[in-house]
Amino acid sequence: MKEFKRGFYTGLTLQLAIGPVFFFIINLTLQKTILDGFAGVLAVTVVDYFYITISILGVGTLLKETKFKRVFGYVSSVVLILFGSLILKGILFSTVAVSKISSGADILTSFVSVLLITISSPMTIIFFTSLFTAKVVEYNYTKKELFSFGFGTGFATFIFMGLSVIIFSYLGSFVPLFIIQILNCVVGMLLIGYGIHRLVINIKE
């Protein structure tokens, strides 16, 4: 239980570094429904737990190899740029004639979209591998204790993101359409910018 709490508090601290995935999930919540938002939360939590598990098992060290890291880096950068471009394209070629951009929930699409964006970050698995290695050294954790720590870290993602979705779902009715359009632009540009940033770093390495 002590390891779980340490992992949970560590995870909450990490969530304060808000990135493109957070804005993407909030965007889903504002444009669609709270269920779409929670589908996104579930997706990012699943990916976190997947990366946490394989990091603890040691598979994450593969991505420290230059060859694997480079290939995964190119693919993930293209995915991020593609998603960002599709969002911006949707804004530019849509007709702003309705009060909301979307017309109801599309849970599976929301889940898959967030899943692909989240899993496209090669830094996540490398980060988790480094984090858990540091914890083994610092606290001399056994593998069982490390799994407990990892479970707490992933659970923090679900709690933080879930509460954010609930808060923004209540704020949604007060958010004008042009604000949602601006948020769309921000999300699209963040994803494209992050993808280009990762692509440039990958080329230079």
C-alpha atoms as an extended CHARMM CRD file, in Angstrom:
* protein
*
       205  EXT
         1         1  MET       CA              0.0000000000        0.0000000000        0.0000000000  PROA      1               0.0000000000
         2         2  LYS       CA              2.8960000000        2.3410000000        0.7440000000  PROA      2               0.0000000000
         3         3  GLU       CA              4.3050000000        1.7610000000       -2.7470000000  PROA      3               0.0000000000
         4         4  PHE       CA              0.8710000000        2.4030000000       -4.2870000000  PROA      4               0.0000000000
         5         5  LYS       CA              0.5960000000        5.7550000000       -2.4820000000  PROA      5               0.0000000000
         6         6  ARG       CA              4.0740000000        6.7830000000       -3.5790000000  PROA      6               0.0000000000
         7         7  GLY       CA              3.2050000000        5.8620000000       -7.1560000000  PROA      7               0.0000000000
         8         8  PHE       CA             -0.1020000000        7.7350000000       -6.9620000000  PROA      8               0.0000000000
         9         9  TYR       CA              1.5000000000       10.9440000000       -5.6690000000  PROA      9               0.0000000000
        10        10  THR       CA              4.2670000000       10.6380000000       -8.2550000000  PROA      10              0.0000000000
        11        11  GLY       CA              1.6420000000       10.1790000000      -10.9790000000  PROA      11              0.0000000000
        12        12  LEU       CA             -0.3290000000       13.2400000000       -9.8380000000  PROA      12              0.0000000000
        13        13  THR       CA              2.8440000000       15.3130000000       -9.9650000000  PROA      13              0.0000000000
        14        14  LEU       CA              3.5230000000       14.1110000000      -13.5080000000  PROA      14              0.0000000000
        15        15  GLN       CA             -0.0260000000       15.0170000000      -14.5860000000  PROA      15              0.0000000000
        16        16  LEU       CA              0.6940000000       18.6720000000      -13.8300000000  PROA      16              0.0000000000
        17        17  ALA       CA              2.8360000000       18.6920000000      -16.9680000000  PROA      17              0.0000000000
        18        18  ILE       CA             -0.2240000000       19.1460000000      -19.2020000000  PROA      18              0.0000000000
        19        19  GLY       CA              0.3660000000       18.2150000000      -22.8310000000  PROA      19              0.0000000000
        20        20  PRO       CA             -1.4450000000       17.7040000000      -26.1620000000  PROA      20              0.0000000000
        21        21  VAL       CA             -3.2730000000       14.5500000000      -25.0290000000  PROA      21              0.0000000000
        22        22  PHE       CA             -4.9170000000       16.4390000000      -22.1450000000  PROA      22              0.0000000000
        23        23  PHE       CA             -6.1830000000       19.1550000000      -24.4910000000  PROA      23              0.0000000000
        24        24  PHE       CA             -7.3480000000       16.5450000000      -26.9880000000  PROA      24              0.0000000000
        25        25  ILE       CA             -9.4620000000       14.8010000000      -24.3310000000  PROA      25              0.0000000000
        26        26  ILE       CA            -10.9190000000       18.0910000000      -23.0790000000  PROA      26              0.0000000000
        27        27  ASN       CA            -11.7170000000       18.9520000000      -26.6870000000  PROA      27              0.0000000000
        28        28  LEU       CA            -13.6040000000       15.6680000000      -27.0680000000  PROA      28              0.0000000000
        29        29  THR       CA            -15.5690000000       16.4300000000      -23.9100000000  PROA      29              0.0000000000
        30        30  LEU       CA            -16.5610000000       19.9230000000      -25.0560000000  PROA      30              0.0000000000
        31        31  GLN       CA            -17.4160000000       18.9370000000      -28.6270000000  PROA      31              0.0000000000
        32        32  LYS       CA            -19.1070000000       15.6230000000      -27.9870000000  PROA      32              0.0000000000
        33        33  THR       CA            -20.1820000000       14.1310000000      -24.6550000000  PROA      33              0.0000000000
        34        34  ILE       CA            -18.7770000000       13.2770000000      -21.2470000000  PROA      34              0.0000000000
        35        35  LEU       CA            -18.7550000000        9.6260000000      -22.3710000000  PROA      35              0.0000000000
        36        36  ASP       CA            -16.3830000000       10.5050000000      -25.2020000000  PROA      36              0.0000000000
        37        37  GLY       CA            -14.1900000000       12.2870000000      -22.6920000000  PROA      37              0.0000000000
        38        38  PHE       CA            -14.1070000000        9.2410000000      -20.4420000000  PROA      38              0.0000000000
        39        39  ALA       CA            -13.4020000000        7.0160000000      -23.4490000000  PROA      39              0.0000000000
        40        40  GLY       CA            -10.3110000000        9.1700000000      -23.9690000000  PROA      40              0.0000000000
        41        41  VAL       CA             -9.4090000000        8.9060000000      -20.2830000000  PROA      41              0.0000000000
        42        42  LEU       CA             -9.7390000000        5.1250000000      -20.4580000000  PROA      42              0.0000000000
        43        43  ALA       CA             -7.5150000000        5.0320000000      -23.5660000000  PROA      43              0.0000000000
        44        44  VAL       CA             -4.7110000000        7.0960000000      -22.0470000000  PROA      44              0.0000000000
        45        45  THR       CA             -4.8960000000        5.0430000000      -18.8390000000  PROA      45              0.0000000000
        46        46  VAL       CA             -4.6950000000        1.7710000000      -20.7880000000  PROA      46              0.0000000000
        47        47  VAL       CA             -1.6310000000        3.0190000000      -22.6910000000  PROA      47              0.0000000000
        48        48  ASP       CA              0.0290000000        4.2110000000      -19.4820000000  PROA      48              0.0000000000
        49        49  TYR       CA             -0.5160000000        0.8380000000      -17.8260000000  PROA      49              0.0000000000
        50        50  PHE       CA              0.7350000000       -0.9280000000      -20.9610000000  PROA      50              0.0000000000
        51        51  TYR       CA              3.9290000000        1.1280000000      -20.9890000000  PROA      51              0.0000000000
        52        52  ILE       CA              4.3120000000        0.7840000000      -17.2210000000  PROA      52              0.0000000000
        53        53  THR       CA              4.0150000000       -3.0010000000      -17.4380000000  PROA      53              0.0000000000
        54        54  ILE       CA              6.5000000000       -3.5110000000      -20.2510000000  PROA      54              0.0000000000
        55        55  SER       CA              8.8770000000       -1.0000000000      -18.6380000000  PROA      55              0.0000000000
        56        56  ILE       CA              8.8600000000       -3.0140000000      -15.4130000000  PROA      56              0.0000000000
        57        57  LEU       CA              9.3460000000       -6.2260000000      -17.3780000000  PROA      57              0.0000000000
        58        58  GLY       CA             12.3590000000       -4.6640000000      -19.0400000000  PROA      58              0.0000000000
        59        59  VAL       CA             11.0460000000       -4.5380000000      -22.5940000000  PROA      59              0.0000000000
        60        60  GLY       CA             11.3030000000       -0.7460000000      -22.5150000000  PROA      60              0.0000000000
        61        61  THR       CA             15.0800000000       -0.9810000000      -22.7300000000  PROA      61              0.0000000000
        62        62  LEU       CA             14.6850000000       -1.9970000000      -26.3830000000  PROA      62              0.0000000000
        63        63  LEU       CA             13.6180000000        1.5300000000      -27.2690000000  PROA      63              0.0000000000
        64        64  LYS       CA             16.8760000000        2.8100000000      -25.8430000000  PROA      64              0.0000000000
        65        65  GLU       CA             18.5460000000        1.0850000000      -28.7700000000  PROA      65              0.0000000000
        66        66  THR       CA             19.1610000000        3.6440000000      -31.5260000000  PROA      66              0.0000000000
        67        67  LYS       CA             17.5970000000        1.5430000000      -34.3080000000  PROA      67              0.0000000000
        68        68  PHE       CA             14.3090000000        0.8560000000      -32.5100000000  PROA      68              0.0000000000
        69        69  LYS       CA             14.1050000000        4.3730000000      -31.1340000000  PROA      69              0.0000000000
        70        70  ARG       CA             14.6410000000        5.9580000000      -34.5670000000  PROA      70              0.0000000000
        71        71  VAL       CA             12.0170000000        3.8550000000      -36.3760000000  PROA      71              0.0000000000
        72        72  PHE       CA              9.4250000000        4.3360000000      -33.6510000000  PROA      72              0.0000000000
        73        73  GLY       CA             10.2900000000        8.0310000000      -33.5440000000  PROA      73              0.0000000000
        74        74  TYR       CA              9.5440000000        8.5190000000      -37.2560000000  PROA      74              0.0000000000
        75        75  VAL       CA              6.2610000000        6.6030000000      -37.1300000000  PROA      75              0.0000000000
        76        76  SER       CA              4.9870000000        8.3500000000      -33.9970000000  PROA      76              0.0000000000
        77        77  SER       CA              5.8860000000       11.8110000000      -35.3510000000  PROA      77              0.0000000000
        78        78  VAL       CA              3.9340000000       11.1760000000      -38.5580000000  PROA      78              0.0000000000
        79        79  VAL       CA              0.9040000000        9.9690000000      -36.5630000000  PROA      79              0.0000000000
        80        80  LEU       CA              0.9140000000       13.1260000000      -34.4320000000  PROA      80              0.0000000000
        81        81  ILE       CA              1.2660000000       15.4190000000      -37.4550000000  PROA      81              0.0000000000
        82        82  LEU       CA             -1.5050000000       13.5320000000      -39.2810000000  PROA      82              0.0000000000
        83        83  PHE       CA             -3.9490000000       13.8380000000      -36.3690000000  PROA      83              0.0000000000
        84        84  GLY       CA             -3.1990000000       17.5370000000      -35.9710000000  PROA      84              0.0000000000
        85        85  SER       CA             -3.6750000000       18.1300000000      -39.7020000000  PROA      85              0.0000000000
        86        86  LEU       CA             -7.0210000000       16.3120000000      -39.7130000000  PROA      86              0.0000000000
        87        87  ILE       CA             -8.2540000000       18.4850000000      -36.8390000000  PROA      87              0.0000000000
        88        88  LEU       CA             -7.2470000000       21.7050000000      -38.6160000000  PROA      88              0.0000000000
        89        89  LYS       CA             -8.7280000000       20.4400000000      -41.8830000000  PROA      89              0.0000000000
        90        90  GLY       CA            -12.0120000000       19.7600000000      -40.1030000000  PROA      90              0.0000000000
        91        91  ILE       CA            -12.1220000000       23.3760000000      -38.9140000000  PROA      91              0.0000000000
        92        92  LEU       CA            -11.1930000000       24.9450000000      -42.2540000000  PROA      92              0.0000000000
        93        93  PHE       CA            -13.6820000000       22.9340000000      -44.3120000000  PROA      93              0.0000000000
        94        94  SER       CA            -16.5610000000       22.7240000000      -41.8840000000  PROA      94              0.0000000000
        95        95  THR       CA            -19.6370000000       24.9180000000      -42.0220000000  PROA      95              0.0000000000
        96        96  VAL       CA            -20.2200000000       26.7050000000      -38.7600000000  PROA      96              0.0000000000
        97        97  ALA       CA            -23.9980000000       26.5340000000      -38.8550000000  PROA      97              0.0000000000
        98        98  VAL       CA            -24.8170000000       24.5510000000      -35.7480000000  PROA      98              0.0000000000
        99        99  SER       CA            -24.3610000000       25.3370000000      -32.0940000000  PROA      99              0.0000000000
       100       100  LYS       CA            -21.9210000000       22.4860000000      -31.6160000000  PROA      100             0.0000000000
       101       101  ILE       CA            -19.4810000000       20.8830000000      -34.0230000000  PROA      101             0.0000000000
       102       102  SER       CA            -20.3820000000       17.3150000000      -33.1430000000  PROA      102             0.0000000000
       103       103  SER       CA            -23.7380000000       15.6050000000      -32.9830000000  PROA      103             0.0000000000
       104       104  GLY       CA            -23.5270000000       13.0440000000      -30.2300000000  PROA      104             0.0000000000
       105       105  ALA       CA            -21.1780000000       10.4470000000      -28.8930000000  PROA      105             0.0000000000
       106       106  ASP       CA            -18.8890000000        8.2410000000      -30.9170000000  PROA      106             0.0000000000
       107       107  ILE       CA            -17.2260000000        6.3280000000      -28.1100000000  PROA      107             0.0000000000
       108       108  LEU       CA            -15.1270000000        3.9120000000      -30.1500000000  PROA      108             0.0000000000
       109       109  THR       CA            -13.7010000000        6.6460000000      -32.3940000000  PROA      109             0.0000000000
       110       110  SER       CA            -12.8600000000        8.7820000000      -29.3660000000  PROA      110             0.0000000000
       111       111  PHE       CA            -11.1720000000        5.8500000000      -27.6290000000  PROA      111             0.0000000000
       112       112  VAL       CA             -9.1040000000        4.8310000000      -30.6770000000  PROA      112             0.0000000000
       113       113  SER       CA             -8.0830000000        8.4280000000      -31.4520000000  PROA      113             0.0000000000
       114       114  VAL       CA             -6.7110000000        9.0310000000      -27.9620000000  PROA      114             0.0000000000
       115       115  LEU       CA             -5.1490000000        5.5520000000      -27.8880000000  PROA      115             0.0000000000
       116       116  LEU       CA             -3.1950000000        6.2210000000      -31.0950000000  PROA      116             0.0000000000
       117       117  ILE       CA             -2.0690000000        9.6930000000      -30.0330000000  PROA      117             0.0000000000
       118       118  THR       CA             -0.9580000000        8.5070000000      -26.5930000000  PROA      118             0.0000000000
       119       119  ILE       CA              0.8450000000        5.4060000000      -27.7930000000  PROA      119             0.0000000000
       120       120  SER       CA              2.6440000000        7.5220000000      -30.4110000000  PROA      120             0.0000000000
       121       121  SER       CA              4.8880000000        9.0990000000      -27.8020000000  PROA      121             0.0000000000
       122       122  PRO       CA              8.1490000000        7.1100000000      -27.6820000000  PROA      122             0.0000000000
       123       123  MET       CA              9.3030000000        9.2140000000      -24.7660000000  PROA      123             0.0000000000
       124       124  THR       CA              6.6140000000        7.7130000000      -22.5190000000  PROA      124             0.0000000000
       125       125  ILE       CA              8.0710000000        4.2250000000      -22.3310000000  PROA      125             0.0000000000
       126       126  ILE       CA             11.6150000000        5.5620000000      -22.0220000000  PROA      126             0.0000000000
       127       127  PHE       CA             10.4600000000        7.8610000000      -19.2270000000  PROA      127             0.0000000000
       128       128  PHE       CA              8.6970000000        5.0710000000      -17.3320000000  PROA      128             0.0000000000
       129       129  THR       CA             11.7010000000        2.7640000000      -17.7230000000  PROA      129             0.0000000000
       130       130  SER       CA             14.0030000000        5.4450000000      -16.3060000000  PROA      130             0.0000000000
       131       131  LEU       CA             11.5570000000        6.2670000000      -13.4950000000  PROA      131             0.0000000000
       132       132  PHE       CA             11.1790000000        2.6780000000      -12.3340000000  PROA      132             0.0000000000
       133       133  THR       CA             14.9090000000        2.0360000000      -12.5690000000  PROA      133             0.0000000000
       134       134  ALA       CA             15.4630000000        5.0560000000      -10.3140000000  PROA      134             0.0000000000
       135       135  LYS       CA             12.8680000000        3.7820000000       -7.8140000000  PROA      135             0.0000000000
       136       136  VAL       CA             14.4990000000        0.3490000000       -7.6740000000  PROA      136             0.0000000000
       137       137  VAL       CA             17.7930000000        2.0100000000       -6.8120000000  PROA      137             0.0000000000
       138       138  GLU       CA             16.2640000000        4.5120000000       -4.3580000000  PROA      138             0.0000000000
       139       139  TYR       CA             13.9320000000        2.1810000000       -2.4340000000  PROA      139             0.0000000000
       140       140  ASN       CA             15.3500000000       -1.2230000000       -3.3840000000  PROA      140             0.0000000000
       141       141  TYR       CA             11.9160000000       -2.2790000000       -4.6730000000  PROA      141             0.0000000000
       142       142  THR       CA             11.1610000000       -5.8670000000       -5.5420000000  PROA      142             0.0000000000
       143       143  LYS       CA              9.2850000000       -6.4980000000       -8.7910000000  PROA      143             0.0000000000
       144       144  LYS       CA              6.0370000000       -6.9300000000       -6.8240000000  PROA      144             0.0000000000
       145       145  GLU       CA              6.5440000000       -3.5990000000       -5.0530000000  PROA      145             0.0000000000
       146       146  LEU       CA              7.4200000000       -1.9750000000       -8.3670000000  PROA      146             0.0000000000
       147       147  PHE       CA              4.1430000000       -3.1970000000       -9.8750000000  PROA      147             0.0000000000
       148       148  SER       CA              2.2980000000       -1.6810000000       -6.9020000000  PROA      148             0.0000000000
       149       149  PHE       CA              4.1320000000        1.6130000000       -7.4730000000  PROA      149             0.0000000000
       150       150  GLY       CA              3.3120000000        1.4400000000      -11.1830000000  PROA      150             0.0000000000
       151       151  PHE       CA             -0.3650000000        0.7180000000      -10.4930000000  PROA      151             0.0000000000
       152       152  GLY       CA             -0.5270000000        3.8400000000       -8.3320000000  PROA      152             0.0000000000
       153       153  THR       CA              1.1730000000        5.9260000000      -11.0250000000  PROA      153             0.0000000000
       154       154  GLY       CA             -1.3110000000        4.8100000000      -13.6780000000  PROA      154             0.0000000000
       155       155  PHE       CA             -4.2870000000        5.2590000000      -11.3620000000  PROA      155             0.0000000000
       156       156  ALA       CA             -3.3050000000        8.9100000000      -10.8940000000  PROA      156             0.0000000000
       157       157  THR       CA             -3.7420000000        9.3820000000      -14.6500000000  PROA      157             0.0000000000
       158       158  PHE       CA             -7.3100000000        8.0570000000      -14.5010000000  PROA      158             0.0000000000
       159       159  ILE       CA             -8.2480000000       10.1990000000      -11.4820000000  PROA      159             0.0000000000
       160       160  PHE       CA             -6.7070000000       13.4500000000      -12.7660000000  PROA      160             0.0000000000
       161       161  MET       CA             -8.0240000000       13.0960000000      -16.3080000000  PROA      161             0.0000000000
       162       162  GLY       CA            -11.4200000000       11.8540000000      -15.1100000000  PROA      162             0.0000000000
       163       163  LEU       CA            -11.9480000000       14.8140000000      -12.7880000000  PROA      163             0.0000000000
       164       164  SER       CA            -10.8640000000       17.1830000000      -15.5750000000  PROA      164             0.0000000000
       165       165  VAL       CA            -13.4510000000       15.6540000000      -17.9300000000  PROA      165             0.0000000000
       166       166  ILE       CA            -16.2120000000       16.0240000000      -15.3130000000  PROA      166             0.0000000000
       167       167  ILE       CA            -15.3250000000       19.6670000000      -14.6570000000  PROA      167             0.0000000000
       168       168  PHE       CA            -15.1620000000       20.6050000000      -18.3470000000  PROA      168             0.0000000000
       169       169  SER       CA            -18.3540000000       18.6980000000      -19.1680000000  PROA      169             0.0000000000
       170       170  TYR       CA            -20.2300000000       20.9950000000      -16.7750000000  PROA      170             0.0000000000
       171       171  LEU       CA            -18.5110000000       24.0360000000      -18.2650000000  PROA      171             0.0000000000
       172       172  GLY       CA            -19.3480000000       22.9130000000      -21.7970000000  PROA      172             0.0000000000
       173       173  SER       CA            -22.7980000000       24.5110000000      -21.9320000000  PROA      173             0.0000000000
       174       174  PHE       CA            -21.2440000000       27.8850000000      -21.1140000000  PROA      174             0.0000000000
       175       175  VAL       CA            -18.5150000000       27.6800000000      -23.7450000000  PROA      175             0.0000000000
       176       176  PRO       CA            -19.3260000000       29.5740000000      -27.0080000000  PROA      176             0.0000000000
       177       177  LEU       CA            -18.7520000000       27.9000000000      -30.3640000000  PROA      177             0.0000000000
       178       178  PHE       CA            -15.8740000000       30.1880000000      -31.3230000000  PROA      178             0.0000000000
       179       179  ILE       CA            -14.0270000000       29.1550000000      -28.1250000000  PROA      179             0.0000000000
       180       180  ILE       CA            -14.3860000000       25.5180000000      -29.1440000000  PROA      180             0.0000000000
       181       181  GLN       CA            -13.0820000000       26.4100000000      -32.6000000000  PROA      181             0.0000000000
       182       182  ILE       CA            -10.0840000000       28.1190000000      -31.0180000000  PROA      182             0.0000000000
       183       183  LEU       CA             -9.4840000000       25.0660000000      -28.8220000000  PROA      183             0.0000000000
       184       184  ASN       CA             -9.6100000000       22.9130000000      -31.9570000000  PROA      184             0.0000000000
       185       185  CYS       CA             -6.9120000000       25.0800000000      -33.5350000000  PROA      185             0.0000000000
       186       186  VAL       CA             -4.7900000000       24.9140000000      -30.3910000000  PROA      186             0.0000000000
       187       187  VAL       CA             -5.0510000000       21.1320000000      -30.1920000000  PROA      187             0.0000000000
       188       188  GLY       CA             -4.2860000000       20.7150000000      -33.8930000000  PROA      188             0.0000000000
       189       189  MET       CA             -1.2720000000       23.0150000000      -33.7790000000  PROA      189             0.0000000000
       190       190  LEU       CA              0.0180000000       21.4050000000      -30.5670000000  PROA      190             0.0000000000
       191       191  LEU       CA             -0.0900000000       17.9500000000      -32.1300000000  PROA      191             0.0000000000
       192       192  ILE       CA              1.5440000000       19.1230000000      -35.3670000000  PROA      192             0.0000000000
       193       193  GLY       CA              4.1540000000       21.1540000000      -33.4810000000  PROA      193             0.0000000000
       194       194  TYR       CA              4.9870000000       18.2890000000      -31.1460000000  PROA      194             0.0000000000
       195       195  GLY       CA              5.1560000000       15.8660000000      -34.0730000000  PROA      195             0.0000000000
       196       196  ILE       CA              7.5160000000       18.1440000000      -36.0230000000  PROA      196             0.0000000000
       197       197  HSD       CA              9.6080000000       18.7010000000      -32.8920000000  PROA      197             0.0000000000
       198       198  ARG       CA              9.9820000000       14.9450000000      -32.3750000000  PROA      198             0.0000000000
       199       199  LEU       CA             10.7230000000       14.4600000000      -36.0870000000  PROA      199             0.0000000000
       200       200  VAL       CA             13.5030000000       17.0560000000      -36.0750000000  PROA      200             0.0000000000
       201       201  ILE       CA             15.0610000000       15.5480000000      -32.9440000000  PROA      201             0.0000000000
       202       202  ASN       CA             14.8820000000       12.0860000000      -34.5040000000  PROA      202             0.0000000000
       203       203  ILE       CA             16.6010000000       13.2810000000      -37.7070000000  PROA      203             0.0000000000
       204       204  LYS       CA             19.3970000000       14.9790000000      -35.7420000000  PROA      204             0.0000000000
       205       205  GLU       CA             20.1140000000       11.9170000000      -33.5960000000  PROA      205             0.0000000000
